[in-house]
């Protein structure tokens, strides 16, 4: 076990020394800065972010998770002819639709009014 540790440390040291020997030092600030998904890399980092994108993403995640839960419920209800399963599917869909209509009524889905 100790010999394996020594071999790993030796390989790490050799790789680090090779990196230091082969490192090309470029002093360009633009090349050293991080690329930020289309934003200007030299601009101010704390620019205000639109709240509509955040609300839309949160609503998408909520309804996406609910839709992904809907597929197993439908497949199980097709296999069984239980009245309880059909009733639970109806309740799940009604809660989903009530949440959608509530968000629509609050104006969270209306893109223009935000």
C-alpha positions in Angstrom: 0.0 0.0 0.0 2.9 2.3 0.8 4.6 1.6 -2.5 1.4 2.5 -4.4 1.2 5.8 -2.5 4.9 6.5 -3.4 4.3 5.7 -7.0 1.3 8.0 -7.2 3.3 10.8 -5.5 6.2 10.3 -7.9 3.9 10.4 -11.0 2.2 13.6 -9.7 5.6 15.2 -9.1 6.9 14.3 -12.5 3.7 15.7 -14.2 3.9 18.9 -12.2 7.6 19.4 -13.1 6.8 18.8 -16.8 4.0 21.3 -16.6 6.3 23.9 -15.1 8.9 23.3 -17.8 6.5 23.3 -20.7 4.3 26.2 -19.5 3.9 29.0 -22.1 3.5 32.3 -20.3 1.1 34.5 -22.2 0.6 37.9 -20.5 -2.7 38.8 -22.4 -5.3 39.8 -19.9 -8.1 38.9 -22.3 -6.8 35.3 -22.7 -6.4 34.9 -19.0 -10.0 36.0 -18.2 -12.8 33.6 -17.9 -15.3 33.2 -20.8 -18.8 34.0 -19.5 -21.4 32.6 -21.9 -21.5 35.5 -24.4 -21.2 38.3 -21.9 -18.3 40.7 -22.4 -15.4 39.3 -20.2 -14.0 42.7 -19.3 -17.4 44.3 -18.3 -18.6 44.8 -14.8 -19.4 41.5 -13.1 -22.4 42.7 -11.1 -24.7 43.8 -13.9 -28.4 43.6 -13.1 -30.1 40.4 -14.3 -33.7 40.5 -15.5 -36.1 39.0 -13.0 -38.3 37.6 -15.8 -35.7 35.0 -16.8 -35.4 33.8 -13.2 -39.2 33.5 -12.7 -39.6 31.7 -16.1 -36.8 29.2 -15.2 -38.3 28.5 -11.8 -41.8 28.0 -13.3 -40.3 25.7 -16.0 -38.5 23.6 -13.4 -41.7 23.2 -11.3 -43.9 22.2 -14.2 -41.2 20.1 -15.8 -40.9 18.0 -12.6 -44.6 17.7 -12.4 -44.9 16.5 -16.0 -42.1 14.0 -15.4 -44.1 12.7 -12.5 -47.1 12.4 -14.7 -45.7 9.8 -17.0 -45.3 7.0 -14.4 -48.7 7.7 -13.0 -50.3 7.3 -16.4 -48.4 4.1 -17.2 -49.4 2.6 -13.8 -53.0 3.6 -14.2 -53.1 2.0 -17.7 -51.9 -1.3 -16.1 -54.4 -1.3 -13.3 -58.1 -0.6 -13.5 -58.2 0.7 -9.9 -60.6 3.5 -9.2 -58.2 4.9 -6.6 -55.5 5.2 -9.2 -57.8 7.1 -11.6 -58.9 9.3 -8.8 -55.4 10.1 -7.7 -54.5 10.9 -11.4 -57.5 13.3 -11.5 -56.4 15.0 -8.3 -52.8 15.3 -9.5 -53.9 16.9 -12.8 -56.3 19.2 -11.1 -53.6 20.5 -8.7 -51.3 21.0 -11.7 -53.9 22.9 -13.6 -54.9 25.0 -10.6 -51.2 26.0 -10.2 -50.9 26.9 -13.8 -54.1 29.0 -13.8 -52.9 30.7 -10.6 -49.5 31.6 -12.1 -51.3 32.8 -15.2 -53.7 35.0 -13.1 -50.7 36.5 -11.1 -49.1 37.4 -14.4 -45.9 35.3 -14.0 -46.4 33.7 -17.3 -47.3 36.8 -19.2 -43.9 37.9 -20.8 -45.0 41.3 -22.0 -46.3 42.7 -18.7 -43.2 42.1 -16.7 
